[in-house]
Amino acid sequence: MRVLLWNIHGGYSDSLLSGRHDYLYLPAGTALSGGPPRLHRPSPGTVRVVSPEELRDDPPDVVVLQRLEELGAAAALGLRPGVDIPALFVEHNTPHDAVPSSRHPLADRPELTVVHVTHFNSLVWDTGSTPAVVVEHGVADPGPRYTGELAHLGFVVNEPVRRWRTTGTDLLACFAEHPVDAFGIDADLLPAALPQCPRLTYAGNLSPEELYADLARRRAYLHLNRWTSLGLSLIQAMMLGMPVLVLDTTEASRAVPADAGALSTDIEELRRAAARLLVDPDEAAARGRVARTAALERYGIDRFVAHWDRVLTEVGRGR
């Protein structure tokens, strides 16, 4: 199929473009477009830039939207989503207001289809008469790279200071006695924001391949998100073979078996588990193997691509 979309989430784009479709992007600076993504692995499909004129002359089969403003951008091209062209809206986020009565901005738009990335999101968003489906995350297997040679905790969050309580950044203070290495965009702001954590270190904003190699050297992965969709970084850490210490919120209990590390809303329980894994590399490695098996079974890229193929076909043909 010929799929029009915008590049928003780099990691998600890598997964989405693992299908065998013709993926169309507008030139940078055109109708909210920054151009096509910089893929970190080859796409088996075709990824190409097309002009607005080409789209008008030869409309795509379906449009995949990820921001509300993209509805207007598509309409400005003469492609009204759900009217002139079948349309899907990928909802990456949990609602932030009026939970659990949160009305989705696209509620009662039966001409559209909302695609949730987790079952939890589907549960808490009220989409009214708008059709909604769940396509759980898929991640290409980076391979079992875990060594755990550094008795440190790894923490991967983009903009952790700005997002603070949402990503559980404040909870890093509960692990101040342990070395914590933070990766991600603006993670360099963390040491100044958490002066009570003298062992908290900025480890860099790395490319995916660099991150896989460097993160896998840490003994365990720390995931403290209070209120976000299931992070791709958690799934990636599990696929690397890392044991994980996870705040049991939103979709975490579906993704993380207890034997993969520790899963709890009790911070003290996570602290005790962190202390145990940091001094016991054998237990850490064993729990990491459980984490990897679980992540591959639920979040493998082949399952993700096959599910997206079904959704694209159903919407493209008209529900």
Buried (B, 14 or more C-beta within 10 A) or exposed (E): BBBBBBBBBEBBBBBBBBBEBBBBBBBEEBBBBBBBBEBEBEBEBEBEBBEBEBBEEEBBBBBBBBBEEBBBBBBEBEBBBBEBBBBBBBBBEBBEEEEEEBBBBBBEBEBBBBBBBBBBBBEBBBBEEBBBBBBBBBBBBBEBBBBBEBBBBBBBBBBBBEBEEBBBBBBBEBBBEBBBBBBBEBBBBBBEBBEEBEBBBBBBBBEBEEBBBBBBBBBBBBBBBBBBBBBBBBBBBBBBBBBBBBBBBBBBEEBBBEBBBBBBEEBEBBBEBBEEBBEBBEBBBEBBBBBBBBBBEBBBBEBBBEBBBEBBEBBBEEE
